[in-house]
Amino acid sequence: MKTTQTFSVLFWLKQSSIKNGKAPLYARITVNGKRAELSLKRKVLVSEWDSNKSRLKGLGDEAKLLNEFLKQVNVDLFEVYQKLKRDGKLITSSIIKSQYFGEDDSRQALTDIIDYHNIHMKSTLRWGTQKNYFTTHKYIFKFLKLKYGTTDMYLSELNYQFIIDFERFLKAQDNMGNNTVMKHIERLRKLVSLAFKMEWIVKDPFMKFEAKYDKKERCFLTAEELEVLENKSFDIARLQLIKDLFVFACYTGLSYGDVMQLTPNDLCLGIDGKLWIHSQREKTNVPIKIPLLQKALALIKKYESHPESVSKKTIFPGISNQKLNSYLKEIADVCRIRKNLTFHVARHTFATTVTLSNGVPIETVSKLLGHTKLSTTQIYARVVESKISEDMGSLHQKLEKRTAEI
């Protein structure tokens, strides 16, 4: 995969260490915005330094010698960079610095695996997942700065204590629940696991760590709430579209991303001769085949001639998800639905109210949702109380009948 690397070298004086009018001379290597600084073991008169040109002023012998030295350092650093590039190796400012000094660069740092992952995940992870990793990286750097006074550390220095301390740090952040903390740690775990597989470290510090998630009840609409929502019309076109998209998801089990990427090519005749959706989940790339219920089909027909649907060759007009959930809360208020309405609630509603509560086997629901494991569906699609009551009532009748026959 082709990637764009940015590389630069800057020479500068460490003004905070001036003594007798002289300051130490440093080179700053920058690769993709990440810096590494190296001392050139020389001191220069501040008054004779041209900071704009990063060289000594004048044409004297001393100036010529130093400027030639700087030119050679720049050439040598660039050659190290080019060699790493030719060899297809990971390129970071710290690695270039190590190789320039002839040091052992086999000890990879935390930023090295983050950079490597960032480059290679572009073609495998959806943008939403990438953004989640970027957020985790931000917290890692913030933690390193607070705990260790640095923005990096060697992977070999990571241990169980580091993980526990990072967990405590995350839990101290405002508005961060336990499950969000665990997700950040799981992303760090995947980074470290990648480093372990690549033999950048000899021991996995996560070996003894167990992520503990809080079990949460899945929010979904009851049949009555869904009916109220379906029957409500909005004069504002944007709210009407969002409501229709939500209802469509309630009858298909699709996520927001899956709904918005649907095209007419995803509509096919199924084994029963009726219209089905044949697509794949945006999040996991798992194939899904969903028979279209009448209410979902009606919404497809409603928007098939919409100018934006036609121009973009999609089933529905496009709409940004930036304020999607805030609009859904507005819709919930109008419909007097006292639940935190997010688009994912529609998927939960499909799993419970629309399918499981109407006797659809959980194995079928699992397939419709695109789950690869039944256990995921059992957590995701909790059977509603009315279904439990119905099942127990049926069992009660069977037991009473059996008792009467004895």
Protein Blocks (a to p, Z undefined) as FASTA:
>chain_A
ZZdddddddddddfklggehiacddddddeehiacdddehiacdfklpcfklopaedjbf
klmmmmmmmmmmmmmmmmmmmmmmmnopacdfklmmmmmnopafkbccfklmmmmmmmmm
mmmpcfklmmmmmmmmmmmmmmmmmmnopabdcfklpcfklmmmmmmmmmmpghiafklm
mmmmmmmmmmmmmmmmnopafbdfklmpccdddddddddddfklmmmmmmpccfblklmm
mmmmmmmmmmnopafklmmmpcfklpccdfkopacdddddfklopacdddddfklmmmmm
mmmmgmklmmnopabdcddfklmmmmmmmmmmmnopacdddfklmmmmmmmmmmmmnopa
fklmmmmnopabfklmmmmmccdfklmmmmmmmmmmmmmmmmmmZZ
